Amino acid sequence: ETGVTQSPTHLIKTRGQQVTLRCSSQSGHNTVSWYQQALGQGPQFIFQYYREEENGRGNFPPRFSGLQFPNYSSELNVNALELDDSALYLCASSLSQGLADTQYFGPGTRLTVL
Amino acid sequence: GESVGLHLPTLSVQEGDNSIINCAYSNSASDYFIWYKQESGKGPQFIIDIRSNMDKRQGQRVTVLLNKTVKHLSLQIAATQPGDSAVYFCAENYGGATNKLIFGTGTLLAVQP
């Protein structure tokens, strides 16, 4: 186990709704990255938070937003859900030390949009 | 565009054999590479990593080889076991301010008893 936890495990929403996913990073880690994994695909980078600030973003629209809290836990918010948002959402934590750092993943949240 | 691709989407091996999973990466500036194992319904699990100043790194039953000349990465698993059955992803890190990983689509390793 990596010590990275995510909630909820599964979630079903309808198109147009909003969703919040949560992630607790591994103890001592100050960086959280979020990824979207469609079925049969590799994870796609959404964004990263370092010390409560967004530190890079992938090719996702503004309706994907996030937060990082002082304890380094994080939230991913998605507004105006679309059917294509159905995926496994993964968070990964790491300790930024100036070099590329190993990212440890949580179990993911399976989001289904109907 | 950004991509990390795999040559073989499915690899079937006999228990006890050695497995080799290959990966081509696209960005010659990438300086860090990771192999992850993902079992059904779980998040990716770190296996082994390698930095661009190395060409080989060994772990327990696993070896990663990096060929920067042809932008190729491979994962070797010795004495493959049924518990090794999973999807394997290579990922590259572009470095810089954002610790962003670019993943390929994965290779399914099926170990036959």
Interface residues (C-beta under 8 A of the other chain):
Chain A: T2 V4 T31 S33 Y35 G40 Q41 G42 P43 Q44 F45 Q48 N55 G56 G58 L90 A92 S94 S96 L99 A100 D101 T102 Q103 Y104 F105 G106 P107 G108
Chain B: V4 D31 Y32 I34 Y36 K42 G43 P44 Q45 F46 D49 R51 F89 A91 N93 G95 A97 T98 N99 K100 L101 I102 F103 G104 T105 G106
